[in-house]
Amino acid sequence: MTDEPVVSEVAIHAPAEAVYAMFTDPAKLVRWIGVRALLEPRPGGAFRFELVPGEFCSGRYVELVPPRRVVFTWGWESGAIPVAPGSTTVEVDLDERDGVTHVRLTHRGLDAALRGMHADGWRQYLARLAAAAEGRDPGRDPAAVHAESGRSPMEGS
């Protein structure tokens, strides 16, 4: 393990409440990541989604401070990506200023060998989050493209 987290940031032209809902409402989560989701947005509640058919990410919500902060654990059920379910932590901090919500996502607990892959993945998915929260089409999910090519769903382009 490493102490160095993966940090990704994006500015979204939408209210913090709308961006917060993208992490807590299953129908909104799958607009930018995954195809199905089971979310129980309360401390200890399930955080689970299917990235592509048959590839599940799961963990538990740890902290929810509407509309400023969401913390959940994270990992992959299949073992295709060697991060056990709930073994790492993702912190999402939202700071709205002048109609723009600044999102800072910090993913802690990843092995050094997996940081680059997750950094690339979060960069791509935060761009999709911004598009969805702003009411734009986020385009084709990169995980679907990777799945079709036989590559890992979190690999960079």
Backbone as a chain_set.jsonl record, in Angstrom:
{"seq": "MTDEPVVSEVAIHAPAEAVYAMFTDPAKLVRWIGVRALLEPRPGGAFRFELVPGEFCSGRYVELVPPRRVVFTWGWESGAIPVAPGSTTVEVDLDERDGVTHVRLTHRGLDAALRGMHADGWRQYLARLAAAAEGRDPGRDPAAVHAESGRSPMEGS", "coords": {"N": [[0.847, -1.188, 0.0], [0.272, 2.302, -0.35], [0.874, 5.596, 0.887], [0.279, 7.689, -0.647], [-2.341, 9.339, -2.09], [-4.686, 9.099, -4.859], [-5.649, 11.923, -6.55], [-8.184, 13.765, -8.002], [-9.636, 16.433, -9.814], [-12.377, 18.581, -10.735], [-14.241, 21.207, -12.257], [-17.594, 22.051, -12.125], [-20.38, 23.297, -13.769], [-22.853, 23.564, -12.143], [-25.223, 23.347, -9.439], [-24.09, 22.499, -6.097], [-25.826, 20.728, -4.794], [-26.963, 19.292, -6.895], [-24.734, 17.977, -7.932], [-23.932, 16.475, -5.727], [-26.097, 14.705, -5.579], [-25.503, 13.078, -7.724], [-23.857, 11.189, -6.686], [-25.37, 9.848, -4.875], [-27.912, 9.117, -5.7], [-29.23, 6.426, -7.372], [-30.207, 6.431, -10.085], [-29.093, 8.745, -11.072], [-26.355, 8.36, -10.674], [-25.74, 6.336, -12.549], [-25.875, 7.765, -14.869], [-23.394, 8.76, -15.373], [-21.491, 6.887, -14.569], [-21.278, 3.447, -14.808], [-23.867, 0.851, -15.208], [-25.94, -0.129, -13.718], [-27.126, 0.434, -10.371], [-26.941, 0.058, -6.82], [-27.647, 1.901, -4.207], [-27.392, 2.992, -0.914], [-27.628, 5.641, 0.643], [-26.44, 6.326, 3.417], [-24.535, 6.336, 6.45], [-22.725, 3.361, 6.546], [-24.401, 2.18, 4.734], [-25.048, 0.46, 1.608], [-22.87, 0.863, -1.19], [-22.854, 0.232, -4.33], [-22.254, -0.645, -7.65], [-22.691, -1.63, -11.078], [-20.25, -1.621, -13.316], [-19.721, -2.374, -16.021], [-21.549, -4.919, -17.773], [-21.529, -7.548, -15.515], [-19.269, -6.721, -14.077], [-18.635, -5.575, -11.029], [-18.426, -2.896, -8.709], [-17.921, -2.319, -5.318], [-18.74, -1.215, -2.002], [-19.099, 0.639, 1.027], [-21.033, 3.384, 2.226], [-19.444, 5.885, 4.118], [-19.394, 8.483, 5.159], [-21.648, 11.193, 4.944], [-22.367, 14.403, 4.043], [-24.583, 16.41, 3.181], [-24.785, 19.254, 1.063], [-22.043, 18.765, 0.667], [-20.05, 16.783, 1.052], [-19.092, 13.426, 0.377], [-18.249, 10.225, 1.377], [-16.999, 7.06, 0.662], [-16.335, 3.51, 0.712], [-14.428, 1.385, -1.512], [-14.006, -1.016, -4.093], [-13.336, -3.911, -6.188], [-15.394, -6.542, -7.19], [-14.956, -8.853, -8.821], [-12.261, -9.427, -8.942], [-10.757, -8.947, -11.159], [-9.566, -6.489, -11.259], [-7.216, -5.941, -8.903], [-8.31, -4.948, -6.27], [-9.802, -5.279, -3.41], [-13.323, -5.494, -2.564], [-14.511, -2.68, -0.837], [-11.999, -2.066, 0.235], [-10.517, 0.239, -0.185], [-10.698, 3.843, 0.061], [-12.827, 6.447, -0.995], [-13.033, 9.87, -1.139], [-15.15, 12.559, -1.606], [-15.231, 15.894, -2.096], [-17.156, 18.81, -2.194], [-17.36, 22.086, -3.331], [-19.098, 24.857, -3.731], [-19.018, 27.782, -5.628], [-20.038, 30.825, -6.828], [-21.923, 29.646, -8.598], [-20.539, 27.518, -9.637], [-19.49, 24.278, -9.034], [-16.834, 22.989, -7.376], [-15.153, 20.058, -7.535], [-13.398, 17.785, -5.638], [-11.879, 14.815, -5.677], [-10.599, 12.271, -3.765], [-8.813, 9.38, -3.663], [-7.948, 6.922, -1.543], [-5.587, 4.487, -0.286], [-4.814, 2.786, -2.33], [-2.682, 0.409, -3.934], [0.598, 1.165, -5.129], [1.001, 0.285, -7.775], [-1.531, 0.387, -8.86], [-2.411, 2.957, -8.82], [-2.01, 4.698, -11.071], [-3.751, 3.649, -13.033], [-6.24, 4.011, -11.754], [-6.165, 6.78, -11.44], [-6.281, 7.633, -14.131], [-8.776, 6.539, -14.777], [-10.512, 7.916, -12.952], [-10.134, 10.537, -13.879], [-11.305, 10.412, -16.431], [-13.932, 9.666, -15.71], [-14.75, 11.758, -14.025], [-14.923, 13.822, -15.859], [-17.093, 12.889, -17.304], [-18.993, 12.962, -15.25], [-19.17, 15.753, -14.897], [-20.278, 16.524, -17.385], [-22.775, 15.155, -17.298], [-23.95, 16.265, -14.96], [-24.185, 18.875, -15.762], [-26.129, 18.678, -17.618], [-25.443, 17.824, -20.131], [-24.678, 15.452, -22.752], [-22.797, 12.765, -21.733], [-21.473, 11.143, -23.479], [-20.041, 8.133, -24.938], [-19.462, 5.535, -22.649], [-16.266, 5.005, -21.359], [-15.551, 2.57, -20.176], [-17.204, 0.688, -21.354], [-16.215, 0.664, -23.939], [-13.63, -0.302, -23.454], [-14.277, -2.814, -22.392], [-15.362, -4.07, -24.615], [-13.088, -4.293, -26.113], [-11.648, -6.06, -24.691], [-9.976, -5.159, -22.728], [-9.039, -4.037, -19.41], [-11.62, -2.441, -17.497], [-10.926, -0.065, -16.156], [-8.649, 0.876, -17.325], [-6.592, 3.38, -18.818], [-7.073, 5.375, -21.795]], "CA": [[0.0, 0.0, 0.0], [0.975, 3.567, -0.379], [0.186, 6.684, 1.576], [-0.012, 8.722, -1.623], [-3.65, 9.108, -2.702], [-5.014, 9.608, -6.187], [-6.495, 13.105, -6.412], [-8.703, 14.275, -9.269], [-10.502, 17.589, -9.598], [-13.12, 19.094, -11.877], [-15.187, 22.292, -11.979], [-18.86, 21.713, -12.766], [-21.325, 24.416, -13.798], [-24.117, 23.06, -11.587], [-25.236, 23.506, -7.984], [-23.522, 21.398, -5.308], [-26.885, 19.753, -4.513], [-27.111, 18.445, -8.08], [-23.536, 17.144, -8.035], [-24.03, 15.533, -4.605], [-27.08, 13.681, -5.961], [-24.874, 12.168, -8.685], [-23.17, 10.158, -5.899], [-26.284, 9.259, -3.893], [-29.144, 8.685, -6.364], [-28.806, 5.417, -8.357], [-30.529, 6.821, -11.464], [-28.158, 9.806, -11.471], [-25.019, 7.781, -10.727], [-25.528, 5.602, -13.805], [-25.765, 8.692, -16.004], [-21.984, 9.056, -15.633], [-20.639, 5.715, -14.329], [-21.991, 2.206, -14.576], [-25.117, 0.544, -15.913], [-26.937, -0.349, -12.659], [-26.559, 0.794, -9.064], [-27.655, -0.093, -5.559], [-27.072, 2.885, -3.296], [-28.099, 3.255, 0.338], [-26.823, 6.773, 1.103], [-26.396, 6.554, 4.865], [-23.333, 5.672, 6.946], [-22.853, 1.913, 6.6], [-25.256, 1.727, 3.639], [-24.365, -0.094, 0.437], [-22.465, 1.621, -2.376], [-22.524, -0.849, -5.269], [-22.727, -0.434, -9.012], [-22.167, -2.5, -12.124], [-19.578, -0.735, -14.266], [-20.132, -2.981, -17.292], [-22.201, -6.168, -17.38], [-20.734, -8.537, -14.81], [-18.125, -6.13, -13.358], [-19.215, -4.787, -9.948], [-17.632, -2.157, -7.731], [-18.744, -2.236, -4.122], [-18.225, -0.721, -0.739], [-20.113, 1.187, 1.93], [-20.928, 4.806, 2.544], [-18.803, 6.143, 5.404], [-19.777, 9.815, 5.634], [-22.45, 11.994, 4.018], [-22.637, 15.749, 4.531], [-25.22, 17.069, 2.035], [-24.299, 18.811, -0.246], [-20.627, 19.133, 0.668], [-19.047, 15.71, 1.144], [-19.508, 12.023, 0.343], [-17.115, 9.321, 1.535], [-17.41, 5.663, 0.556], [-15.267, 2.565, 0.432], [-14.401, 1.052, -2.942], [-13.235, -2.17, -4.535], [-13.884, -4.65, -7.324], [-15.834, -7.861, -6.76], [-14.51, -9.973, -9.66], [-10.831, -9.674, -8.825], [-10.07, -8.556, -12.399], [-8.727, -5.399, -10.777], [-6.932, -6.449, -7.565], [-8.671, -4.057, -5.176], [-10.934, -5.988, -2.805], [-14.47, -4.643, -2.233], [-14.443, -1.932, 0.414], [-10.642, -2.004, 0.785], [-9.959, 1.584, -0.345], [-11.669, 4.879, 0.42], [-12.974, 7.571, -1.906], [-13.599, 11.061, -0.501], [-15.566, 13.546, -2.599], [-15.536, 17.173, -1.466], [-17.824, 19.726, -3.114], [-17.286, 23.479, -2.895], [-19.786, 25.676, -4.733], [-18.713, 29.211, -5.625], [-20.526, 31.555, -8.006], [-22.622, 28.755, -9.513], [-19.655, 26.454, -10.101], [-19.122, 23.364, -7.96], [-15.491, 22.441, -7.505], [-15.146, 18.694, -7.011], [-12.076, 17.21, -5.359], [-12.023, 13.408, -5.359], [-9.363, 11.708, -3.23], [-8.93, 7.924, -3.525], [-6.874, 6.502, -0.641], [-5.395, 3.08, 0.011], [-4.463, 1.999, -3.516], [-1.293, 0.023, -4.141], [1.269, 2.039, -6.092], [0.824, -0.241, -9.129], [-2.9, 0.634, -9.324], [-2.729, 4.39, -8.755], [-2.094, 5.29, -12.404], [-4.981, 3.182, -13.678], [-7.377, 4.67, -11.121], [-6.075, 8.217, -11.766], [-6.824, 7.782, -15.487], [-10.212, 6.256, -14.711], [-11.239, 9.018, -12.312], [-10.094, 11.711, -14.773], [-12.33, 10.203, -17.465], [-15.284, 9.643, -15.14], [-15.142, 13.09, -13.541], [-15.36, 14.576, -17.048], [-18.461, 12.406, -17.564], [-19.814, 13.526, -14.168], [-19.408, 17.164, -15.214], [-21.226, 16.593, -18.507], [-24.104, 14.722, -16.843], [-24.479, 17.232, -13.993], [-24.482, 20.105, -16.505], [-27.209, 18.403, -18.553], [-24.904, 17.454, -21.44], [-24.496, 14.022, -22.99], [-21.41, 12.426, -21.412], [-20.872, 10.329, -24.531], [-19.893, 6.694, -24.721], [-18.724, 5.185, -21.44], [-14.994, 4.39, -21.732], [-15.494, 1.176, -19.708], [-17.866, -0.146, -22.365], [-15.263, 0.547, -25.051], [-12.557, -1.19, -22.996], [-14.834, -4.164, -22.248], [-15.487, -4.616, -25.965], [-11.753, -4.573, -26.634], [-11.022, -7.065, -23.83], [-9.073, -4.517, -21.768], [-9.596, -3.742, -18.1], [-12.5, -1.288, -17.592], [-10.356, 1.158, -15.575], [-7.433, 1.269, -18.031], [-6.659, 4.625, -19.563], [-7.184, 5.235, -23.25]], "C": [[0.881, 1.237, 0.0], [0.179, 4.596, 0.399], [-0.226, 7.768, 0.594], [-1.357, 8.453, -2.301], [-3.683, 9.552, -4.156], [-5.958, 10.779, -5.965], [-6.891, 13.585, -7.801], [-9.656, 15.42, -8.958], [-11.187, 17.989, -10.888], [-14.019, 20.225, -11.392], [-16.444, 22.018, -12.796], [-19.817, 22.89, -12.651], [-22.714, 23.908, -13.421], [-24.055, 23.257, -10.078], [-24.665, 22.277, -7.27], [-24.569, 20.33, -5.014], [-27.048, 18.777, -5.679], [-25.925, 17.492, -8.217], [-23.551, 16.09, -6.927], [-24.974, 14.378, -4.963], [-26.498, 12.685, -6.952], [-24.109, 11.042, -7.989], [-24.117, 9.406, -4.961], [-27.589, 8.748, -4.478], [-28.759, 7.69, -7.461], [-29.067, 5.82, -9.804], [-29.568, 7.898, -11.963], [-26.735, 9.279, -11.559], [-24.776, 7.115, -12.078], [-25.598, 6.496, -15.04], [-24.303, 8.955, -16.349], [-21.043, 7.878, -15.362], [-21.534, 4.505, -14.066], [-23.286, 2.064, -15.348], [-26.266, 0.258, -14.95], [-26.291, 0.006, -11.335], [-27.52, 0.46, -7.937], [-26.961, 0.845, -4.579], [-27.989, 3.043, -2.091], [-27.346, 4.383, 1.035], [-27.046, 7.135, 2.574], [-25.119, 5.882, 5.356], [-23.574, 4.177, 7.149], [-23.698, 1.331, 5.485], [-24.438, 1.299, 2.429], [-24.061, 0.974, -0.611], [-22.005, 0.559, -3.366], [-23.089, -0.497, -6.643], [-22.042, -1.409, -9.951], [-21.576, -1.599, -13.195], [-19.919, -1.122, -15.696], [-20.776, -4.303, -16.897], [-21.22, -7.173, -16.763], [-19.551, -8.01, -14.02], [-18.66, -5.154, -12.311], [-18.153, -4.127, -9.089], [-18.504, -2.055, -6.482], [-17.964, -1.757, -2.916], [-19.392, -0.255, 0.105], [-19.913, 2.685, 2.052], [-20.339, 4.94, 3.945], [-19.312, 7.453, 5.994], [-20.572, 10.52, 4.541], [-22.77, 13.32, 4.691], [-23.247, 16.527, 3.361], [-25.055, 18.583, 2.122], [-22.805, 19.036, -0.393], [-19.639, 17.978, 0.588], [-19.721, 14.342, 1.116], [-18.23, 11.195, 0.469], [-17.663, 7.899, 1.474], [-16.185, 4.789, 0.352], [-15.474, 2.006, -0.964], [-13.577, -0.211, -3.173], [-14.002, -2.933, -5.592], [-14.192, -6.081, -6.921], [-15.201, -9.002, -7.539], [-13.051, -10.346, -9.455], [-10.057, -9.336, -10.084], [-9.136, -7.374, -12.137], [-8.479, -5.736, -9.305], [-7.079, -5.412, -6.447], [-9.93, -4.677, -4.577], [-12.074, -5.026, -2.47], [-14.296, -3.982, -0.861], [-13.058, -1.715, 0.977], [-9.963, -0.643, 0.64], [-11.072, 2.589, -0.063], [-11.632, 6.015, -0.588], [-13.672, 8.698, -1.154], [-13.923, 12.06, -1.602], [-15.963, 14.807, -1.851], [-16.046, 18.136, -2.521], [-17.796, 21.128, -2.53], [-17.898, 24.338, -3.989], [-19.451, 27.144, -4.524], [-19.196, 29.821, -6.933], [-21.14, 30.628, -9.054], [-21.786, 27.623, -10.081], [-19.296, 25.589, -8.894], [-17.765, 22.761, -8.281], [-15.483, 21.096, -6.782], [-13.699, 18.26, -6.835], [-12.317, 15.782, -4.886], [-10.656, 12.866, -4.947], [-9.585, 10.229, -2.986], [-7.709, 7.44, -2.754], [-6.796, 4.98, -0.539], [-5.064, 2.197, -1.174], [-2.991, 1.628, -3.509], [-0.699, 0.926, -5.222], [1.024, 1.594, -7.531], [-0.552, 0.074, -9.705], [-3.271, 2.111, -9.34], [-2.904, 5.004, -10.141], [-3.384, 4.916, -13.114], [-6.2, 3.896, -13.082], [-7.349, 6.188, -11.377], [-6.653, 8.477, -13.156], [-8.335, 7.571, -15.488], [-10.99, 7.398, -14.097], [-11.24, 10.27, -13.192], [-11.186, 11.591, -15.827], [-13.737, 10.285, -16.877], [-15.691, 10.975, -14.537], [-15.54, 13.992, -14.706], [-16.786, 14.168, -17.415], [-19.432, 12.933, -16.504], [-20.161, 14.98, -14.485], [-20.437, 17.288, -16.33], [-22.633, 16.248, -18.036], [-24.721, 15.741, -15.897], [-24.868, 18.546, -14.671], [-25.581, 19.901, -17.535], [-26.743, 18.088, -19.961], [-24.82, 15.934, -21.545], [-23.039, 13.684, -22.676], [-20.725, 11.567, -22.47], [-20.757, 8.88, -24.122], [-19.021, 6.431, -23.504], [-17.416, 4.498, -21.835], [-14.886, 2.938, -21.261], [-16.144, 0.243, -20.716], [-16.932, -0.376, -23.549], [-14.153, -0.429, -24.672], [-13.059, -2.628, -22.895], [-14.944, -4.838, -23.619], [-14.131, -4.999, -26.54], [-11.02, -5.633, -25.81], [-10.048, -6.488, -22.828], [-9.795, -4.267, -20.461], [-10.453, -2.477, -18.171], [-11.931, -0.001, -17.002], [-9.08, 1.582, -16.274], [-7.641, 2.585, -18.747], [-6.728, 4.358, -21.051], [-5.842, 5.114, -23.898]], "O": [[2.071, 1.19, 0.312], [-1.037, 4.478, 0.55], [-0.989, 8.668, 0.945], [-1.505, 7.455, -3.008], [-2.811, 10.288, -4.616], [-6.962, 10.641, -5.266], [-6.039, 13.785, -8.666], [-10.389, 15.384, -7.969], [-10.668, 17.773, -11.983], [-14.5, 20.205, -10.259], [-16.375, 21.783, -14.002], [-20.037, 23.416, -11.56], [-23.619, 23.831, -14.253], [-22.97, 23.327, -9.501], [-24.749, 21.158, -7.777], [-24.242, 19.143, -4.986], [-27.247, 17.58, -5.472], [-26.1, 16.329, -8.581], [-23.215, 14.932, -7.173], [-24.679, 13.217, -4.68], [-26.961, 11.546, -7.014], [-23.751, 10.051, -8.626], [-23.712, 8.434, -4.323], [-28.308, 8.008, -3.808], [-28.038, 8.055, -8.389], [-28.226, 5.573, -10.668], [-29.264, 7.951, -13.155], [-25.977, 9.704, -12.43], [-23.722, 7.309, -12.685], [-25.396, 6.014, -16.155], [-23.992, 9.329, -17.479], [-19.919, 7.862, -15.865], [-22.425, 4.541, -13.217], [-23.745, 2.979, -16.031], [-27.433, 0.387, -15.319], [-25.074, -0.1, -11.176], [-28.738, 0.565, -8.078], [-25.823, 0.605, -4.176], [-29.202, 3.206, -2.23], [-26.522, 4.13, 1.914], [-27.734, 8.099, 2.911], [-24.658, 4.932, 4.723], [-24.513, 3.779, 7.839], [-23.716, 0.115, 5.299], [-23.294, 1.717, 2.25], [-24.873, 1.86, -0.88], [-20.893, 0.044, -3.255], [-24.247, -0.103, -6.774], [-20.968, -1.938, -9.663], [-22.303, -0.898, -13.898], [-20.357, -0.285, -16.485], [-20.565, -4.768, -15.777], [-20.239, -7.585, -17.382], [-18.882, -8.79, -13.343], [-19.086, -4.048, -12.645], [-17.118, -4.72, -8.783], [-19.691, -1.741, -6.575], [-16.742, -1.872, -2.824], [-20.527, -0.696, -0.077], [-18.793, 3.191, 1.991], [-20.7, 4.188, 4.85], [-19.623, 7.527, 7.183], [-20.219, 10.457, 3.364], [-23.365, 13.357, 5.768], [-22.535, 17.219, 2.633], [-25.187, 19.135, 3.215], [-22.342, 19.452, -1.455], [-18.517, 18.154, 0.114], [-20.763, 14.125, 1.734], [-17.253, 11.433, -0.241], [-18.648, 7.567, 2.134], [-15.141, 5.247, -0.113], [-16.556, 2.132, -1.538], [-12.564, -0.43, -2.51], [-15.168, -2.645, -5.863], [-13.332, -6.764, -6.366], [-14.929, -10.049, -6.95], [-12.65, -11.468, -9.764], [-8.83, -9.422, -10.093], [-8.056, -7.278, -12.72], [-9.432, -5.81, -8.529], [-6.111, -5.052, -5.776], [-11.004, -4.605, -5.174], [-11.825, -3.87, -2.129], [-13.979, -4.639, 0.131], [-12.931, -1.223, 2.098], [-8.939, -0.395, 1.277], [-12.243, 2.223, 0.038], [-10.566, 6.486, -0.985], [-14.756, 8.513, -0.602], [-13.071, 12.372, -2.435], [-16.912, 14.8, -1.067], [-15.462, 18.27, -3.596], [-18.163, 21.334, -1.374], [-17.298, 24.53, -5.047], [-19.574, 27.683, -3.424], [-18.807, 29.382, -8.015], [-20.909, 30.797, -10.251], [-22.265, 26.851, -10.912], [-18.855, 26.097, -7.863], [-17.575, 22.114, -9.311], [-15.767, 21.009, -5.588], [-12.886, 18.354, -7.755], [-12.892, 15.564, -3.819], [-9.68, 12.989, -5.687], [-10.447, 9.854, -2.191], [-6.581, 7.53, -3.237], [-7.797, 4.279, -0.685], [-5.035, 0.973, -1.039], [-2.145, 2.435, -3.124], [-1.408, 1.391, -6.115], [0.857, 2.434, -8.415], [-0.728, 0.034, -10.922], [-4.342, 2.472, -9.827], [-3.853, 5.756, -10.363], [-4.034, 5.765, -13.724], [-7.087, 4.334, -13.816], [-8.404, 6.807, -11.514], [-7.419, 9.421, -13.348], [-9.079, 8.325, -16.116], [-12.012, 7.817, -14.641], [-12.24, 10.986, -13.245], [-11.91, 12.552, -16.09], [-14.627, 10.896, -17.468], [-16.878, 11.3, -14.534], [-16.413, 14.845, -14.549], [-17.596, 15.014, -17.795], [-20.56, 13.305, -16.824], [-21.315, 15.388, -14.356], [-21.372, 18.081, -16.222], [-23.582, 16.97, -18.341], [-25.905, 16.052, -16.022], [-25.77, 19.245, -14.21], [-25.937, 20.836, -18.253], [-27.548, 18.081, -20.892], [-24.883, 15.226, -20.54], [-22.134, 14.254, -23.286], [-19.529, 11.293, -22.369], [-21.3, 8.453, -23.103], [-17.961, 7.038, -23.35], [-17.442, 3.51, -22.569], [-14.188, 2.147, -21.895], [-15.677, -0.879, -20.91], [-16.867, -1.478, -24.094], [-13.775, -1.285, -25.473], [-12.348, -3.56, -23.27], [-14.657, -6.026, -23.762], [-14.031, -5.917, -27.355], [-9.921, -6.059, -26.166], [-9.356, -7.238, -22.139], [-11.025, -4.284, -20.41], [-10.062, -1.521, -18.84], [-12.425, 1.076, -17.333], [-8.467, 2.566, -15.861], [-8.737, 2.875, -19.226], [-6.47, 3.244, -21.507], [-5.755, 4.989, -25.12]]}, "num_chains": 1, "name": "protein.A"}
